[in-house]
Amino acid sequence: MHDTPQPPARRETIAVLDFGSQYSQLITRRVRECQVYCEMLPWDAPPEALEALNPRGIILSGGPQSVYDRDAPYLQRHVLGRGVPVLGICYGMQLLAHQLGGAVAPSASREYGPAEVTLAPNAGPLLAGLNAPLAVWMSHGDRIERLPNGFAAVAHSPNSPVAAMADEDRRLYGLQFHPEVAHTPRGIDILRRFAVDICGCAPDWTAGSFIDETVAGIRETVGDGRVICGVSGGVDSTVVAALVHRAIGEQLTAVFVDTGMMRKDEASEAMGHLRGLLGESVVPVNATERFLEALEGVTDPEEKRKIIGRVFVEVFDEEAAHLGRVDFLAQGTLYPDVIESATSARSAVVIKTHHNVGGLPENMRMRLIEPLRSLFKDEVRAVGVALGLPEEMVYRPPFPGPGLAVRIIGEVTAERLHVLREADAVVREEIAAAGLERDIWQYFAVLTDLRSVGVMGDGRTYANAVAVRAVTSLDGMTADWARIPYDVLARISNRIVNEVPAVNRVVYDISSKPPATIEWE
């Protein structure tokens, strides 16, 4: 049961309906960059879900299917029935055309990647005044062959006679390209025009307004109840604890669980920061042996995540029992966690289970509070800065909830954890020494299940291979491998092989997300 405070009814909102695009989350994030509150719903969300948001405008995302595919997602009647402005992007545009009487057909020449769009003289408020030709990012195989009544083509490209369309009377718009991606440089301006100029939303969605509304919502939800919160020293859990503490003070107990899966020296450092922030509200619990016993013999990554989630909640339940009455469990679930774990849309699939949102027992007696459930990572950091958290907490590289357990391929043991900790410490030290820690989103070592032949001194070795992973990203939804200078990589490799026992080979991961994920497991 989720008791996450929701934005008050007065908040002017844009709703994004997700039709299965990999960029749906990005649309939401970009609208928020315009300082307009935005939430995403599955395309088949019931009318009452949309009514609860009371949106000033609706954006229809792209999607992988054709409007003519069997069981293709469709536009529900109540969406247009609200009478608010609607912007369809790629598949969303084609749905508008198809369901309003136009014609969509396969394009003779598909468009994937960069393109140039020519704007019509009557481009209207969404596009007028932008540089022409407009550099955009296309990703489609179908195109609009005939416009519905009332629409006009307001842009075209060499392969799309209708690259953008508009019905100004009904305030319905469509874009064949993706304004949400960085490869459409003026895309953020187009989304701002839609949200602010056309829909009339005030650009007042800020970290400060989020803090005020969330603190008020937590206070109202909790009342005189007691809250227990898990804290790891990372930005997510720390921001949650700070928000709850600001809302209810001593009604919060923040539990720092040492799972034994943390990085080198991290447990003591985190505990010191948390004491300074929350005082005696922080209770340390050392559960290292318990987690190791539960993980003994387990090699499947999904099973590791579920076990860690289960044991984590068990520890919390026991700690809560020691405290007496505890009514709520607060945790740092983020928007990407929720979407990657599962969605209710029929067009999405489960990628992996996150311990924050998966593996919770149905009979857990505490109700969940997830204040960050609708935020992206960069928004959480902005909130952390606004709350006055220490910089080293706010900008700590993202760390998976299950910790080093999912950076060890194969069984997790105390010995393998030691090897990984030492290798990971080298990676972090060298990245910091090179002044790259703010340029790289995430950087870490992975202990693989591979062993290889090597030569050290005059002897033959047969030891572990360590993979180094470093990526650049804005929100973790997509990522590219970091172009770390060769001399830095050389120092990392030399130090790991010379300083870390049982390792004789280091490799660098140059995979992007997608198709890979950031973590290996």
N, C-alpha and C positions, 0 to 999 in steps of 0.2 A: 504494500500500500504506500503510495507516494503522497506526501503532504507538502511538496515543494510549493512555496508561495508563488502565486501567479501575478503577472503584472496587473495593476488595477485597471478597471474598465476605462478610465480616462486616457490611458496610454494609447496614442495613435499608432496603429499597427499596420504593417504590410504582411500579408500571408503568402507564403510560397507553397504551391501544391506540387508535390514531388511525383513525377512520372517515370522515375527510374534513372535519371541522369547522374553520372558521376560528379557533376558540377552543382547539383541541387543545394548542397551545403554551402557551396561558395556563393551562390546567389544570395542566400540568407546573410552570410557574412559581409558581402559587399554592400548590401542595403544598410546594414548596421554601421558600416564605415561612413555612410552618409548621415550618421547620427539619427537614424530613424529605426525604431524598434521593429523587428521582423522575426517571425516564427515560421517553421516549416511543418506542413501536414502531409500525410499520404494523399494521393489523388482521390482515393475512395473514402476519405474521411466523411463521417456522417454530417448532415447539416448543422447539428447542434455543436459540433467541434469548431466549425467555422464561425458559428454564431457567438461562441464563447470568446473568440478573439475580436469580434466586431471590427474586421479590417477596413481601413480606408481604401485599400487597393489590393489586388490579387495578382500574383505572378505565376504563370504556368511554366514549369521547368521543361527542359528537353527530356529525351528518353531514347532508348535504343531501338524501339520498334517502329513499324510503319502504322499509320492510322488504319490501314486496311488489313492488318494482321488479325488472325483469329485470336480472340481474347485480349486484344490490345487495350490498354487503359483508355478511358474515354472521359469526356468532360461532363460532369454531373449537372443536371438542369439547374439545381439551386445555386450554382456558382455564378452564372450570369444573371440569375434572378435577383441577386443582391443589388444590382444597379450601380456597383462601384467600378472604377476603372480596372481594366484587366490588360496585362501584358503577357503575351505568349512568346516563349523563346524556343526556337527550333521546333521540336516536336509539339510544344505548346502552341506555337503559331499555326502549325499544320492542323492541329485539332480544332482551333478556332475556325479556320477556313473550311475544313471538312464538315463540321457539325452545323455551320451556319449557311450551308448551301453552296460553298465553293468546291473546287476540284483539286485534289492532290495526286501526283503521279510520280513514278520513279524518274529521276533525272538521267539524261543521256550521259552526262559527265558529272560524277559525284564531286563534292567539294569537301576536302579534309585538310585543314591547316590554314595558313594565312591567305587572305584574299583582300581585294579592294572593292569597296562599295561606292557607287555613285548615287548621290542624293538628288531627289526630285526638287524642283523649285518650290513646290508646296509641301515640303517635308514635315511641316507642322511642329508643335511644341516639343516633341520627343527628340527630334533630330536637327531641327533648323539651326543654322549657324555653326555647325561642326565642320571641321576641315574636310574638304572634298579633294580627291577621293578619300574615303574613310577606311583606315586599316582595321581589319576585323579578323576574327577566328571563326572559320566554318567547320562544321562536322555533321554532314547530312547526305543522304542518298536520294531523298524525295524532294520535290519542289512543288510550289503552288502553280497550277496551270490556269485556274480560273478563280477570280476573287469573288467572295460572297457579295450580295447586294449591300451597298452602303460603304464598302471599303475602297480605298485607293492605294495603288502602289506608290510608296514614297521613297523607295530606294531599289537599286538593282545591281547585280554583279554579272560578270560574263556568263556564269552558269545558272544564275537565279534571276529570272525576270521580275520576281517579287522577293527582294532581299529584306524588305520591310513593308508593312502595310498599316493603314490606320483608318478607323471609322471615328472621326472626331465627334459626331453627334452622340454616339453611344460610349465614347471614350474607351474604345477597344483597339489594342495595338498588337502588332506582331513583329518579331525580329527573327530572320532566318539564321543569323549569326549569334555568337555567345558574348554578350556584353560583360559577363561576370569574370572572364579569364583575363590574365595579364596581357595576353596577346592581342586583346582589343583595347588599345591604350585609352580611348575616350569612353570605354564602357561604363566606368564609374560615373561619368557625367550623365550618361543616358539613364542609368538607374536613379541618379539623384533627381533628374528632371521628372521621371515618372513618380517617384515617391513624394517629392516635395512640391513640385510645380503642378503636376496633374492631379495627384491624389490629395494634396493639401496637408500633408503631414508636417508637423513642426520638427526641425532637426534638433531635438533636445534629448536624445538617447545618449547618455554619457556615463562614465564610470561613477561619477558622483550621484547621478539620478538612480542608477542601479543600486548603489549602496543604500541610499535612503529608502527606496521602495522595498528592497529585500529585507533590510533590518526591520522595517515596520511589518512586513509580512510574516517574518519569523516570530516576532513578538506576539502577533495576533494568533498565529497557528499554535504556538507552544503554550500560551497562557501561563499558568503556574506550574506547568509540567517540567520535567527534568530531561536534559539532552546529554547523550554520550556521543563523542565524536572521535574517530580515529585520525591521528595525525602522524605524518611521516617526516615532516621537515621540508617537503616539497611545496611548491606554490599552491597546488590545488587544495590539499587538505588544510594548509595553513590559512588560506583565504577563507575557507569554510569556517574554521574555528574562530577566526577573527570576526567574521560577520555574526556568527551565533553569539560569541562573547559580547560583542557590542550590543546585541539585541537583548540578551537575558542575563548577562553577567555570571554570577555564581551558580545559576541553575545549570550551567554547562560543566561537564567533566570531559576533558580531552585526554584520551588514552593513547599513549605512544607505545605501540607494539613493536618490539624488536623481533622481527621474524627470522633473523639470521640471514636474510637475503639482501641486505643493504650493502652499499659500496664501502670501500675502505674508510674507516674512521667516521663514517656518516652518522652512525647512531649517536655517538657522543656529541658531535657537532650540532646535530638537529635538536637534541634534547636541550642543549645550552640556549639555542635561539628561542625555542618554545617556552622555556622558563621565563626568559626576558619578556616575551610577548603576553603570555597567559598566566604567569605566576604559578600559584599552587593549584590552579585548575588542571594542570597536566599531571597525569599518573603514568609512570613507566611500568611496562610489563615485559619481561623477558620470556619469550615463547620459542626461542630458537630450537630447542630439542624437540618440541612438539611438532613444529613444522617439518623438521628433517625426518622424524619418524613417519609422519603422514605421507611424505614424498618418497619414502624408501621403495626402490624398485620401479618407480613410475617414470616412463620415458615419453609418453604421448603429451604434446604441449597443451591440448585442450583439457586433458585430465589434470595436468599440473595446475592450470588456472582455476578449475573447479574445486580442486582440493584446497588450494590456498584461500579461495573465497569462503569455502565452508569452514575451515579452521579459523579464519579471521573472525567470522561471525560467532563461532562458538566461544572464542576468547572474549569477544565483546559481551555476549550474553552472560558469561560467568562474572566478568568484571561488573556488569550492571547489577547482577544479583548481590555482589558485595556492597554495592552502593545503596541498596534498598530500591525504592521505586525509581525506575527510569522509563520514560515514555517514548522517547524518540532516539533514533540513530541518525546522525548527520554524516554525510559523506560527500566526497568531491567528484561525483560523476559529471563528466562534460558532454557536450553535444556529440562530438565524434564517437565517444564511448557508446552512447545510446544507439547511434545509427549503425555503427559497425557490428554491434552485438545482435541487433535484430530491428526490423521495422515491420509495421503492420501492412505496408504496401505490398501488393502481390507482385510487384516488379523488382523487389530487392531480395538479396540473399544474405545469409549470415557469413561474415568473413572470419571472425574469431570472437570468443567470449571474453569479456572484460570482467575482472573480479568485482568491480563496483556494481555491475548491472546483471551479472549472471551468477548462478550458483547459490543464491540466497534461499534458505529453507522457507517453505510455505508457512510453517508454523512459527516463524520468528515473531516474538511477542512485541518487539519494538516497531514503531512506525517510522518510515523513512522520511528524512528531510534532505533534499538535494538542491541547495541554493544555486549551484553552478550548472545545473542540468541543461540550461539553454545557452550556455556560453562556449565560445571557442577559446583556445589556449591563449591567444594574444589578448583577448578581452579579460581573461582571468588575471593576466599580468598587469593590465591597466588598472583593474580593481585593486590588486595588491599594492601598486604604487600609491593609489589614492588613499588606501588604508594606512599608509606609512610603514609597510613591512620592510625589513632589511633587504637591500639590493641583492645580496647573495642568495636569499630565499626566492625572491621574485624571478630572478633570471637563472636559477639552477636548471640545467638541461632536463627535459622531461624524462621521467623514470617510470617504467611500467609498474602497476600495482603489485603484481606478483614478484617484482624485483629481479634479482639475478637468476631466479629459477627459470625464467624464460629466455635467459641469455646463455644458458648451459644447454647444449643439445645432448639429450640423453638424460641419464639419471643424475639427480642432484645429491651430492654428498658434501660433507664438511671439507674434504680434501679438494674436491673440484671447485668448491666455492672459494677456497683460499687462492687457488691458481688464478681464477677469474678476477678476484679482487685485485690482486697484484698487477695483472695485465691491464685491467681497466684503469687503475691508478696511474699507470704510465701514460696511457692515452690522454687522460684528463690533464695531467701535468704538462705534457708537451703541447697540447692544444692551447692551454693557458699561457705557457711560456712564449708561444708564437703570436700571442695577441689575437687569436682567432675565435675565442669563446663566444663573442657576441655575433660573429658572422655565421656560425654554424648552429643550426637548430638543435641537433642531437648528435652526440659522439660517444662511442663506447666500444668495448671489446666483447666478443662472443667466443666462448669456449666450444669449439666444434666437437663432434664425436669422431673426427678423423685423426689418425696417427700416421706419421710419415717418417721416412728414413732421413737422417741428417748426419752431419759430421761436426763434432765439437772437440777441439784439441786434436788428438790423434785417434779418437775413438768414434765408432759408429753409434748413432743414437736412433731410437725409435720412440718418438714422443708426440705430444699434442700439437695440433695446429690451431692458432688463434686467428679469428677474423676481426678486422677493424671496420666499424661502420660509422660513417659520418654523413649527414644529410643537411641540405638547406631547405627551409620550408617557412611558410607563414603561419599555418594552422595545423599541420600534421595530416591534412586530408590528402594532399599531394606533396611529393618531395623529390628532390634531385640529389644525386650524390655530390658531396662537397669536393671541389678541386683543391685539395690540400697540397701545398708545395712539396715537391719530391724530397727536399732535405728534411722536412718535418716528418714525413712518412718514414724516411730512412732512420731518423733518431728513434721514432716509436718502435720500429722493428728491431733495431739493434738493442735497445734497452730491454724489450720484452724477452728476447732470446737470451740475453746475458743475465738478466736479473730475476726472471720468473722461472721457478723450477718446473721441469717436465714439459717445457715448450721449446720446440726447435724450428717452428715455421710460423710466419705471419703473412696473412693475405689481406688485401683491401677490397671491400665490396663496392662495386661501381654500378649497382642496380638502382633504378629509380622507382618511385611509387606513384602510380602503378607502373609495371605489373607486379613488382615485389611489394612487400610491406616494409615499414621501417624496422621493426623488430624481426628477428629470424624465426621466432616462434609466436 
